[in-house]
Amino acid sequence: MKKLHVAATALALAGSGAAALNAQEKPFTPEKTPPHSTPQAAEAKPAASAEPTLSASTDKFFNGKLPEALAKGKFNLNVRPRWEHADQSNLRESDAFTVRTRFGFTTAPLEGFQAMVEGENVSVIGPRHNFNAAGSNPGGAGRTPVGDPPTTELNQAWLSYTNFSTLAKAGRQRIALDNHRFIGDVGWRQNMQTYDSAVIENKSLPYTTLLYGYIWEVNRVFGDVNGLAPANTDYNSDSHIFHLTYNQWKWMSINAYTYLLDLENGVPTEPNSTATYGAFVNGSVPVHEKVSLDYRAEFAWQTDYANNAFEYEAEYYNLELGATIKPVNFGAGYEALGSDEGSGFKTPLATLHAFNGWADVFLNTPGREFGAPAGVAGLRDLYAFAGITLPYEVPFRVIVHQYRSDSGSVHYGDELNAVVSKKFGKHWTALAKYAHFDGKEAPTAFDVDKIWAQVEFNY
């Protein structure tokens, strides 16, 4: 994995340079002789200083603007202890008590430039053999996987420049586009997914945002730890992402995208190298002071790309309609990840936990690449949701799913999800979450139960 230290080095050099310049001596000023005083022997003038002097503009930059950018910078701290209980019926149960700590510093803007560096640590409290940490701890073999192995790493380190309605950013950074369905940061897991990449975003045209990004490595949630299964290791990448957003109307956003993903890790067939072309419209239409309608309509087309050993063409579509009648919201949707030649539509860089159920049964779309039965591929997810804000400003939400294959007309199973959360002041949030997947009658032939309880501090 490539290690990036550009932003951290720049901040350290800038801070040491500013300290040295602040120690600069005051210029020499000779005393004036009082009038009518007795003449004295001429004193020898001290030799002129040989030290170089700074120009006014350089002095202003190093003694003024640079220290100010550091002084007005912002530290960020996030701490999230979590207990996760995971029980898959054909495996032993897991209990993972982990703590994620993230600490960083972002400078204030300086002549259009800005820099950020952030570290992240995931620690396990208690015996590690109580859960299967994505295959990284042999003592957890045979237990239900929990994708939070202990790790310490550089989470972000980037340098950006903003001018002429354009933002350019390079380094290790977070990228999250739209609803995270194709490009996301997997924020639910303790270790965030980040990208070693260069991104440029332009807003020169009215109502329009254009984005291009080049990704040379994907730092996945499993971290850089020993013992990972090849499929869970980071991606070496030669990928290009293009995105357009047009927002002239408050009630509708128009978006189009192309994602050319060349992703290589320990799997020689490279099944996640894909070319995806798509578009969607979404928005919220106010009907009354306490009533609004929400909608989304999306379509995408995907083919194999780069060195993907599986040839296919597949379609994706998502239709969703919701309504809010405060304090209640509800709705339904239909998402289809199509299939062709036994391969299913893939979204390898998505925040996958947010889609197709929190039990995480369908992190990979069923298909020949991932061991699905012959003639069975793709995924169709019919879902409905409802939420209400309980007394004391406590949001509660329930989602139900029914899963079927795109080809083969196989019933994969059903799922129930529920979550309740509560904010305490400005910095604290508590959350409890539950997922139950019923798949005993499906080809999977297992059930999954997961429970989470966590507290998060964010500053």
C-alpha positions as CSV (number, residue, x, y, z in Angstrom):
1,M,0.0,0.0,0.0
2,K,1.3,3.4,-0.8
3,K,1.8,5.6,2.3
4,L,1.1,9.3,1.9
5,H,2.8,11.8,4.2
6,V,2.7,15.0,2.0
7,A,0.2,17.0,4.1
8,A,1.8,16.0,7.4
9,T,5.3,17.0,6.2
10,A,4.1,20.3,4.8
11,L,2.4,21.2,8.1
12,A,5.5,20.3,10.1
13,L,7.8,22.4,7.9
14,A,5.5,25.3,8.0
15,G,5.2,25.3,11.8
16,S,9.0,25.2,12.3
17,G,9.6,27.9,9.7
18,A,7.1,30.3,11.4
19,A,8.7,29.8,14.8
20,A,12.2,30.6,13.5
21,L,11.0,33.8,11.8
22,N,9.2,35.1,14.9
23,A,12.6,35.1,16.7
24,Q,14.0,37.8,14.2
25,E,16.0,40.6,15.9
26,K,14.8,44.3,15.8
27,P,16.7,46.6,13.5
28,F,19.5,48.7,15.1
29,T,18.6,52.4,15.7
30,P,21.4,54.9,16.8
31,E,20.7,57.4,19.6
32,K,20.5,61.1,18.7
33,T,23.0,63.6,20.3
34,P,21.2,66.1,22.6
35,P,21.6,69.8,21.5
36,H,24.4,71.9,23.0
37,S,26.1,68.8,24.4
38,T,29.9,68.6,24.7
39,P,31.3,67.0,21.6
40,Q,32.7,63.6,22.2
41,A,35.2,61.5,20.3
42,A,33.6,59.8,17.4
43,E,32.6,56.3,18.2
44,A,33.2,53.5,15.8
45,K,29.9,52.5,14.1
46,P,29.0,48.9,14.4
47,A,29.5,46.8,11.3
48,A,26.3,46.3,9.3
49,S,24.6,43.0,9.9
50,A,25.4,40.4,7.3
51,E,22.1,38.6,7.9
52,P,19.7,38.6,4.9
53,T,16.4,40.5,5.4
54,L,13.0,39.5,4.2
55,S,11.0,41.5,1.7
56,A,7.8,43.0,3.1
57,S,5.6,40.5,1.2
58,T,7.6,37.5,2.2
59,D,7.7,38.6,5.9
60,K,3.9,39.1,5.8
61,F,3.5,35.6,4.5
62,F,5.8,33.7,6.9
63,N,5.2,35.9,10.0
64,G,1.5,36.7,9.3
65,K,-0.5,34.5,7.0
66,L,1.1,31.2,7.6
67,P,1.0,31.3,11.4
68,E,-2.6,32.5,11.1
69,A,-3.6,29.6,8.9
70,L,-2.2,27.2,11.5
71,A,-3.7,29.1,14.5
72,K,-7.2,29.2,12.8
73,G,-7.0,25.5,11.8
74,K,-9.3,23.0,13.3
75,F,-8.6,19.8,15.3
76,N,-11.2,17.0,14.9
77,L,-11.7,14.1,17.3
78,N,-14.1,11.2,16.9
79,V,-14.5,8.3,19.4
80,R,-17.0,5.5,18.9
81,P,-17.2,2.5,21.2
82,R,-19.4,-0.2,19.9
83,W,-20.7,-3.6,20.8
84,E,-21.8,-5.9,17.9
85,H,-23.4,-9.2,18.3
86,A,-23.5,-11.3,15.1
87,D,-25.1,-14.8,15.0
88,Q,-25.4,-16.7,11.7
89,S,-27.2,-20.0,12.2
90,N,-24.5,-22.2,10.4
91,L,-21.6,-20.5,12.3
92,R,-20.8,-19.8,16.0
93,E,-21.9,-16.4,17.3
94,S,-19.5,-13.4,17.6
95,D,-19.4,-10.6,20.2
96,A,-17.1,-7.7,19.2
97,F,-16.5,-4.8,21.5
98,T,-14.4,-2.3,19.6
99,V,-13.4,1.3,20.0
100,R,-12.7,3.6,17.0
101,T,-10.6,6.7,17.6
102,R,-10.0,9.2,14.9
103,F,-7.9,12.4,15.4
104,G,-6.8,15.0,12.8
105,F,-6.0,18.6,12.0
106,T,-7.1,20.8,9.1
107,T,-5.5,24.1,8.3
108,A,-7.5,27.3,7.6
109,P,-7.3,28.3,3.9
110,L,-4.1,30.0,2.9
111,E,-3.9,31.7,-0.6
112,G,-6.4,29.1,-1.8
113,F,-4.5,26.1,-0.3
114,Q,-5.6,23.9,2.5
115,A,-4.1,20.7,4.1
116,M,-5.4,18.0,6.3
117,V,-3.9,15.0,8.2
118,E,-5.8,12.4,10.2
119,G,-4.9,9.2,12.0
120,E,-7.3,6.3,13.0
121,N,-7.1,3.5,15.5
122,V,-9.5,0.6,16.0
123,S,-8.9,-1.4,19.2
124,V,-10.6,-4.5,20.6
125,I,-11.7,-4.5,24.2
126,G,-11.7,-8.0,25.6
127,P,-10.7,-11.4,24.0
128,R,-10.2,-11.1,20.2
129,H,-11.2,-14.8,19.8
130,N,-14.8,-13.9,20.6
131,F,-15.4,-12.8,17.0
132,N,-14.2,-13.4,13.5
133,A,-12.4,-10.1,12.6
134,A,-12.7,-10.5,8.8
135,G,-10.4,-13.5,9.0
136,S,-7.5,-11.6,10.5
137,N,-7.5,-13.5,13.9
138,P,-7.2,-17.3,13.6
139,G,-8.8,-17.6,17.1
140,G,-12.1,-16.4,15.6
141,A,-12.3,-19.1,12.9
142,G,-15.8,-20.6,12.6
143,R,-17.5,-17.6,14.1
144,T,-19.8,-15.1,12.3
145,P,-17.7,-12.4,10.6
146,V,-17.5,-8.8,11.9
147,G,-15.7,-6.5,9.6
148,D,-13.8,-4.5,12.3
149,P,-10.3,-5.9,12.7
150,P,-8.0,-3.9,15.0
151,T,-5.7,-1.6,13.1
152,T,-3.8,1.7,13.2
153,E,-3.3,3.7,10.1
154,L,-3.2,7.1,8.3
155,N,-6.8,7.7,7.5
156,Q,-6.5,11.0,5.5
157,A,-3.6,13.1,4.3
158,W,-4.4,15.6,1.5
159,L,-3.6,19.0,0.0
160,S,-6.2,21.0,-1.8
161,Y,-6.3,24.2,-3.9
162,T,-9.5,26.3,-4.5
163,N,-9.8,29.1,-7.1
164,F,-11.9,30.1,-10.2
165,S,-14.9,28.0,-9.0
166,T,-12.6,24.9,-9.0
167,L,-11.4,22.6,-6.2
168,A,-8.5,20.3,-6.7
169,K,-7.5,17.8,-4.0
170,A,-4.8,15.1,-4.0
171,G,-3.8,12.6,-1.4
172,R,-5.5,10.1,0.8
173,Q,-9.1,11.4,1.1
174,R,-12.7,10.5,1.7
175,I,-14.9,10.4,-1.4
176,A,-18.7,9.9,-1.1
177,L,-20.9,10.6,-4.1
178,D,-24.7,10.8,-4.2
179,N,-26.3,8.3,-1.8
180,H,-23.0,6.2,-1.6
181,R,-24.5,3.5,-3.9
182,F,-21.5,3.4,-6.2
183,I,-18.7,5.5,-4.5
184,G,-18.8,5.7,-0.7
185,D,-16.7,5.8,2.5
186,V,-18.4,2.9,4.3
187,G,-18.8,5.1,7.4
188,W,-20.8,2.4,9.3
189,R,-17.7,0.2,9.8
190,Q,-15.2,1.3,12.4
191,N,-12.4,1.8,9.8
192,M,-13.4,4.2,7.1
193,Q,-12.8,3.4,3.4
194,T,-10.6,6.1,1.9
195,Y,-9.0,6.7,-1.5
196,D,-5.5,7.5,-2.6
197,S,-6.6,9.8,-5.4
198,A,-6.7,13.1,-7.1
199,V,-10.1,14.8,-7.6
200,I,-11.0,18.0,-9.4
201,E,-14.5,19.6,-9.0
202,N,-15.7,22.6,-11.0
203,K,-18.8,24.8,-10.5
204,S,-18.2,27.5,-13.2
205,L,-21.4,26.7,-15.1
206,P,-24.7,27.8,-13.6
207,Y,-26.4,25.2,-11.4
208,T,-23.8,22.6,-12.6
209,T,-21.1,20.7,-10.7
210,L,-18.6,18.6,-12.7
211,L,-16.2,16.1,-11.0
212,Y,-13.4,14.0,-12.2
213,G,-11.3,11.7,-10.1
214,Y,-8.4,9.3,-10.6
215,I,-7.9,6.6,-7.9
216,W,-4.7,4.6,-7.6
217,E,-5.5,2.8,-4.3
218,V,-8.6,2.0,-2.3
219,N,-7.9,1.6,1.4
220,R,-10.7,-0.7,2.5
221,V,-12.4,-1.1,5.9
222,F,-10.4,-4.3,6.8
223,G,-7.2,-2.3,7.1
224,D,-3.6,-3.4,6.4
225,V,-3.5,-6.3,8.8
226,N,-2.0,-9.8,8.6
227,G,-4.2,-12.8,7.9
228,L,-6.8,-11.2,5.7
229,A,-8.5,-13.3,3.0
230,P,-7.3,-12.2,-0.5
231,A,-10.8,-10.9,-1.3
232,N,-10.7,-8.5,1.7
233,T,-7.3,-6.8,1.0
234,D,-7.0,-3.3,-0.4
235,Y,-7.4,-2.6,-4.1
236,N,-4.6,-1.5,-6.3
237,S,-6.4,0.7,-8.7
238,D,-6.2,2.4,-12.1
239,S,-9.7,3.9,-12.0
240,H,-11.5,6.9,-13.3
241,I,-14.7,8.5,-12.0
242,F,-16.8,11.1,-13.8
243,H,-19.9,12.8,-12.2
244,L,-22.3,15.6,-13.2
245,T,-25.0,17.3,-11.1
246,Y,-27.5,19.9,-12.4
247,N,-29.5,21.7,-9.7
248,Q,-31.6,24.5,-11.2
249,W,-34.8,23.5,-9.4
250,K,-35.4,23.0,-5.6
251,W,-37.6,20.0,-6.1
252,M,-35.3,18.1,-8.6
253,S,-31.7,17.2,-9.0
254,I,-30.4,15.7,-12.3
255,N,-27.2,13.5,-12.1
256,A,-25.2,11.5,-14.5
257,Y,-22.0,9.4,-13.9
258,T,-19.4,7.1,-15.4
259,Y,-17.3,4.9,-13.2
260,L,-14.4,3.0,-14.9
261,L,-13.1,0.8,-12.1
262,D,-9.9,-1.2,-12.6
263,L,-9.5,-2.9,-9.2
264,E,-6.8,-5.5,-8.4
265,N,-6.2,-7.4,-5.2
266,G,-5.6,-11.0,-4.3
267,V,-8.3,-12.4,-6.5
268,P,-6.8,-13.2,-9.9
269,T,-10.0,-13.0,-11.9
270,E,-10.6,-9.4,-10.8
271,P,-14.4,-9.7,-10.8
272,N,-14.9,-6.2,-9.4
273,S,-13.3,-4.4,-12.4
274,T,-16.4,-2.8,-14.0
275,A,-17.5,0.0,-16.3
276,T,-20.7,1.6,-15.2
277,Y,-22.7,4.4,-16.9
278,G,-25.9,5.8,-15.3
279,A,-28.2,8.7,-14.4
280,F,-30.9,9.5,-11.9
281,V,-33.3,12.2,-10.8
282,N,-34.4,12.7,-7.2
283,G,-35.9,15.4,-5.0
284,S,-38.4,16.5,-2.5
285,V,-41.7,18.2,-3.4
286,P,-43.3,20.3,-0.6
287,V,-47.1,19.8,-0.4
288,H,-47.9,21.5,2.8
289,E,-46.0,23.0,5.8
290,K,-45.7,19.5,7.3
291,V,-46.2,17.4,4.2
292,S,-43.7,16.5,1.5
293,L,-43.1,13.9,-1.2
294,D,-39.7,12.3,-1.9
295,Y,-38.8,10.4,-5.0
296,R,-35.8,8.8,-6.8
297,A,-35.6,7.2,-10.3
298,E,-32.2,5.7,-11.4
299,F,-30.9,3.6,-14.2
300,A,-27.4,2.3,-14.9
301,W,-25.7,-0.1,-17.4
302,Q,-22.6,-2.1,-16.5
303,T,-20.0,-4.2,-18.4
304,D,-16.9,-6.0,-17.5
305,Y,-13.8,-3.8,-17.6
306,A,-10.0,-4.1,-17.7
307,N,-8.8,-7.6,-16.7
308,N,-12.2,-8.9,-15.5
309,A,-12.3,-12.5,-16.5
310,F,-16.1,-12.6,-16.7
311,E,-17.8,-11.2,-19.7
312,Y,-21.3,-9.8,-19.1
313,E,-23.6,-6.8,-19.6
314,A,-26.1,-6.0,-16.8
315,E,-28.6,-3.3,-15.9
316,Y,-29.5,-1.6,-12.6
317,Y,-32.5,0.4,-11.7
318,N,-34.0,1.9,-8.5
319,L,-37.4,3.4,-8.0
320,E,-38.4,4.9,-4.7
321,L,-41.3,7.0,-3.4
322,G,-41.7,8.3,0.1
323,A,-43.8,10.8,2.0
324,T,-43.3,12.8,5.2
325,I,-46.3,13.9,7.3
326,K,-44.5,15.2,10.4
327,P,-43.6,13.5,12.6
328,V,-44.1,10.3,10.5
329,N,-42.3,9.3,7.2
330,F,-42.9,6.2,5.1
331,G,-42.4,4.8,1.7
332,A,-41.4,1.9,-0.6
333,G,-38.9,1.1,-3.2
334,Y,-37.7,-1.5,-5.7
335,E,-34.0,-2.0,-6.5
336,A,-32.8,-4.4,-9.1
337,L,-29.1,-5.4,-9.7
338,G,-29.5,-7.3,-13.0
339,S,-27.5,-10.2,-14.4
340,D,-26.1,-11.7,-17.6
341,E,-24.2,-14.9,-18.4
342,G,-24.4,-15.8,-14.7
343,S,-22.8,-12.6,-13.5
344,G,-24.6,-10.0,-11.4
345,F,-24.4,-6.2,-11.4
346,K,-21.7,-5.1,-8.9
347,T,-21.0,-2.0,-6.7
348,P,-17.6,-2.8,-5.1
349,L,-16.9,0.7,-3.8
350,A,-20.3,1.4,-2.3
351,T,-21.2,1.9,1.3
352,L,-22.8,-1.6,1.0
353,H,-24.2,-1.8,4.6
354,A,-26.7,0.9,3.7
355,F,-28.3,-1.2,0.9
356,N,-30.0,-4.6,0.7
357,G,-30.3,-5.1,4.5
358,W,-28.1,-4.4,7.5
359,A,-27.5,-8.1,8.0
360,D,-24.9,-7.7,5.2
361,V,-25.9,-11.0,3.5
362,F,-25.6,-9.4,0.0
363,L,-22.3,-7.4,0.2
364,N,-21.6,-9.3,-3.1
365,T,-24.3,-9.5,-5.7
366,P,-25.0,-13.3,-6.2
367,G,-23.4,-14.6,-9.4
368,R,-20.9,-17.2,-10.7
369,E,-18.0,-15.1,-9.4
370,F,-19.1,-15.5,-5.8
371,G,-20.3,-19.1,-5.8
372,A,-24.0,-18.8,-6.6
373,P,-25.8,-21.9,-7.9
374,A,-25.9,-22.3,-11.7
375,G,-28.7,-20.3,-13.3
376,V,-29.0,-18.0,-10.3
377,A,-27.6,-14.5,-10.4
378,G,-28.4,-10.8,-9.6
379,L,-30.6,-9.4,-6.9
380,R,-34.1,-7.8,-6.7
381,D,-34.9,-6.0,-3.4
382,L,-38.5,-5.0,-2.8
383,Y,-38.5,-2.8,0.4
384,A,-40.7,-0.6,2.5
385,F,-39.8,1.7,5.4
386,A,-41.5,3.8,8.1
387,G,-40.1,6.2,10.7
388,I,-41.4,8.4,13.5
389,T,-39.9,10.8,15.9
390,L,-40.7,9.6,19.3
391,P,-41.0,11.9,22.4
392,Y,-37.8,13.6,23.5
393,E,-36.6,13.9,19.9
394,V,-35.8,10.2,19.5
395,P,-36.0,9.0,15.8
396,F,-37.2,5.4,15.2
397,R,-37.1,3.7,11.8
398,V,-38.1,0.2,10.5
399,I,-37.3,-1.3,7.1
400,V,-38.5,-4.6,5.7
401,H,-37.0,-6.4,2.6
402,Q,-38.0,-9.2,0.3
403,Y,-35.2,-10.6,-1.8
404,R,-35.3,-12.5,-5.1
405,S,-32.7,-13.4,-7.7
406,D,-32.8,-11.5,-11.0
407,S,-32.4,-14.7,-13.0
408,G,-33.8,-18.1,-11.9
409,S,-36.7,-16.5,-9.9
410,V,-35.3,-17.8,-6.6
411,H,-36.6,-16.4,-3.3
412,Y,-33.4,-15.5,-1.3
413,G,-35.1,-14.6,1.9
414,D,-36.7,-11.7,3.9
415,E,-35.2,-9.2,6.4
416,L,-36.3,-6.9,9.1
417,N,-34.2,-3.9,10.2
418,A,-34.9,-1.4,13.1
419,V,-32.9,1.5,14.5
420,V,-33.3,4.0,17.3
421,S,-31.0,6.9,18.1
422,K,-30.7,9.9,20.3
423,K,-28.5,13.0,20.3
424,F,-27.2,14.4,23.6
425,G,-26.1,18.0,23.2
426,K,-23.8,19.0,20.4
427,H,-21.2,16.2,20.5
428,W,-22.8,12.9,21.6
429,T,-25.1,10.4,19.9
430,A,-26.3,7.0,21.1
431,L,-27.6,4.3,18.8
432,A,-29.2,0.9,19.0
433,K,-29.8,-1.2,15.9
434,Y,-31.1,-4.6,15.0
435,A,-31.2,-6.8,11.8
436,H,-32.8,-10.2,11.3
437,F,-32.4,-12.1,8.0
438,D,-34.6,-15.1,7.4
439,G,-33.1,-17.3,4.7
440,K,-33.5,-20.9,5.8
441,E,-35.8,-21.7,2.9
442,A,-33.6,-20.0,0.4
443,P,-30.4,-21.4,-1.3
444,T,-28.4,-19.7,1.5
445,A,-30.1,-22.0,4.1
446,F,-29.2,-19.8,7.1
447,D,-30.6,-17.1,9.3
448,V,-28.7,-14.0,10.6
449,D,-29.3,-11.9,13.7
450,K,-27.2,-8.8,14.5
451,I,-27.5,-6.3,17.3
452,W,-25.5,-3.1,17.7
453,A,-25.2,-0.7,20.6
454,Q,-22.8,2.3,20.4
455,V,-22.1,5.8,21.6
456,E,-20.3,8.3,19.5
457,F,-18.4,11.5,20.4
458,N,-17.7,13.9,17.6
459,Y,-15.8,17.2,17.9
